[in-house]
Every structure is written in structure tokens, then in C-alpha cells.
Amino acid sequence: MDQHRRKIKILCALSLIGIAYCILLNSQYTLTGKDTLDGVIGVVFGLYLSSHPAASLIDLLFFKRAGWNHYSSNRSMGLWLVINLLVLIIGWLVIFVGTTRLIGRAD
């Protein structure tokens, strides 16, 4: 169970960084001064952020490393799935913001 707590902390930290990226781009309109670089950072970080829930799902479905028997109850399994879904949505949002930054402005 300690492994899942560590993974939850990592997912929460990465999600907070992703949310901060989106908020900073909306409030300051730039992080580095160049829209292309801001967009590349967003897309790469969003892909990295989305890869964690995808890896957990693959482990759960195919490799059974994080199978159902590792969870003490259906409630903890449901919580794990909800956290992964939220992180995936935040990753998609960061990819979207980065992509719009890449192609949205012609400077």
C-alpha cells in the first residue's frame, strides 16, 4: 500500500504543476517569452503527465502488477481509478493549452 501512496503523491504533485502551467499561461500569457517554446513545454509535459495513468491502466489490465488483489476494498480501487482519471484529464488540458499556444498565434 505504501507504493500506492507514493504514486498518489507523485500524481498529485504532477497535477499541481500542470494546473500551475495552465494558470500561469492564462494570467501572464507567457512563461519564456516565446509562444513556440511555451507550447512545446506544455505538449511534452502534458504527454508525460498523461503517461502515468496510461501506464497504471496497462499494468492493471495486462500485467496484473497492480491487480485488484492489491487493494483492500472496492472503495480504494475506485479512488485510485478516479485519481488516475483526473490526472489524465489534467494532462489532456495541458496538451490542449500547449497545442493552442503552438498554433494559436502568428508572431
WOVEN-V12647 format. One record per run of one state. SS is the DSSP state (hx for helix, st for strand, lp for the rest). FROM is the first residue (numbers start at 1). TO is the last residue. Records with the same first field share a line. If there is no record, write none. Layout:
SS=FROM-TO / FROM-TO
This chain:
lp=1-1 / 29-34 / 64-67 / 71-73 / 105-107
hx=2-28 / 35-63 / 68-70 / 74-104
